[in-house]
Structures are given as C-alpha cells and as structure tokens.
Amino acid sequence: MRTSAFLYPWDVVGDPAAPARVAGLGVQQATLASAYHSTRALTPRHPRHRIVTAEHAAVLYEPGDRWQGRALHPYAAGSWAPGDAYAEAAEALAAAGLDVHTWVVLAHNSRMGAEHPDTSVVNAYGDHYPWAPCIAQPATRAYLVDLAAEAAARPGARGTELESLGWYGLAHLHAHDKIAGVPLGEAGQYLMSLCFCADCRAGYAGRGLAPDELAAGVRRALEPVWRGEEPAGGWEAVEKLLGAETAAATRAWREETARTLQEAAIAAVRAAAPDGFQVLLHADPVAYHCGANAGVDPGHILSVADGVVVPCTGGAQALTPFDTHRTARTTLAANLTVVSGMGGSPATLAADAEHAAALGADELRLYHAGLASDADLARVTTALARLP
C-alpha cells in the first residue's frame, strides 16, 4: 500500500540523518510542506533544535515575482525556514529515494487576517476570525488560486496535497484557546461559521435572503446554545434552528463558493505543473463542514481532482462516500495520525490501514514523521512491513 509521511522542511534541513530515517520507515513518498500556517512544532531528533516556532503563515521557499505590488501576498518564512528551505529538504529527500509531493495550506492565515481585517470571515455578531480568510471575496480568491499554483508546483515535485481549500470557520486551535466552555455541536459550529462580510451578504441576497434578517435569525437560533442547550444532530438541527428554506439557501451559497474556488485552484495548479502531476485535496465528505479538511461534494471533487486525503484517525467511515464516486484514476488516501501524544495510534497502524483499505483506501498518509517519537516511528516501521 503506497504510503507517504508528512514532513516540515525544518525536520530535514540541518539533520543529515533525516532523509534516510524517513525512507527507512517503509514509506515511498514524503508530503513536504511548502506553504504552512503558524505553528509550534517539536523536532525530537534534530541535532540543532528541539522546538521550532513558526510565527506566522508563510511560504517555505522564496515567493515569486507574481506578487509584486499586490496587497495580498504570501509572507516569506523567518528564521524557522529561511531562503528556499523547501527545496533544500526536497532535494535531500529525493536523494534518499523518496518521491516528494508538496503540502499546501491555503485558506488559513492569521497574519493576513491581522494585517487585512476586511479579508476575514465575520460572524453574525460582527466578530472577525483572523485565521479564516473569507473565500467569497474576489481578491482573496485570486490570492488563493495563485498561491495554490506557486506553492504546489515546486521544482521536482510529483504532486501536491491542498489543505484548507474551502471554508474555515470558528473551529481553530488558537493560542491559549478558551472557546470550549459552551458545547456548540455541529449545528452551532455551522451557525458560528456563517460569514457576514459584504461579499457574503451579497451572496445571501442573491439567494433570496435578507442579510440583516439572516444575521438576526442566526443570533436568535444560538440563544439556547449560550444557555448550555447543545443542539442535537447535524444538518437537521441547522434546519430546525434556521428553518429549512433559509438553511438551504445559506448552504447553497457557501457550497457554490467553495466548489468554484476548488475548481479554479486545481485548474491553476494543473496549468503550472508538468504532465502527470497528481493533485489531491484534503477533504471531508460533508459539504457544509469547515476546516483544514474542506467540506466537498464527493462526486464533484473526484471529477475535478485526482483524489482526496481523508482524516481516518478514530474511524475510516468518511472514506465510503468518496469510494462510491471513485473512478479508475482516483486516489483515496487514508490520513492516520501516528503521534501517540497527539491522539494517534501507531500500535494499531497495520489494523487501521487494513480497515481503511476495506473501505476503499488505496494509499496511506502518516501524520507526522517529524513530530513522532522514536518509539512511535519504530511501531510505524513494523506496521508498514506487514502491509502489502
């Protein structure tokens, strides 16, 4: 079963032993970050450091000339990944016999939201989410499409995995996060993720909704939630809280917005990349979901992309809707966390992979070779040796 391990450039640059260690796990591919959000990451084996703090979302190479004079542009990394850290890491990994694919994080950028507040999702209360660019805004869409093309088609890369290519909402692991005091449930998350920027207001109006009335309706629907009454259920609960017709109109606007962005970004990547370049999307089969794994319509996205990377830690059921729509060229990659300290289960990797394969997965993604302990990596090596 073809397997790839996620990596950051700083896991490899400055550690001559890293490429052989990754290849020794039994993987055939490295999925290497070329554009990533802010993070604080452990590097448990690096000879020079143990903690890397990426202070803001950045490209991990030198941005191209296309960004000259544009208000929205990618930021170069600081000391955590200077110069073309991506290329340096990619060359070392390729020399160890690994195929290298890019890993591109798109609509998730707190620095852009801080410097350009008008680009952010705005909830029904008027609160901005600086980590979540609104993907309905034309300038933001143009930025995301161009970033996808540039960051995906790095020299020597054989494919890409596009993360956060859709709506981002309230859910976000923020510094010292303190939003879990009131359980929102799936319906509450949806309502708190609806955007009311000028472009989204115009979008709702185009669907027959009065934006001010919609925002007031969302606030009324959330009142029981703030009292501690978590709404039960998924979309049915949204329909109950907003009314079925209103809920459907908001969903239609958001899904069309995400779908057309995905189409444009994937087309731009293909135009920039060589023939045979694989384009996968980190995806959730529930189209109204927000987050790093973009909510998609399985049939549509598999008609546009070469496949999907699906979160399967804790259960692989999300593969089934994609498997229903797959073609001979479709890749279904099961994403399994193998870092014990982050909720992963490397000890059950072989069984989890076999279960995912039974539900349609033909590839594996392992999150994350750079973050895992030696003991976790040893379990990974043992598990992969057992797989066909």
Secondary structure, 3 states (H helix, E strand, C coil): CEEEEEECHHHHCCCCCHHHHHHCCCCCEEEEEEEECCEEEECCCCCCCCEEEECCCEECCCCCHHHCCCCCCCCECCCCCCCCHHHHHHHHHHHCCCEEEEEEECCCCHHHHHHCHHHEEECCCCCEEEEEECCCCHHHHHHHHHHHHHHHCCCCCCEEEEECCCCCCCCCCCCCCCCCCCCCHHHHHHHHHCCCCHHHHHHHHHCCCCHHHHHHHHHHHHHHHHCCCCCCCCHHHHHHHHCHHHHHHHHHHHHHHHHHHHHHHHHHHHHHCCCCCEEEEEEECCCCCCCCCEECCHHHHHHHCCEEEEECCCCCCCHHHHHHCCCCCCEEEEEEECCHHHCCCHHHHHHHHHHHHHCCCCEEEEECCCCCCHHHHHHHHHHHHHCC
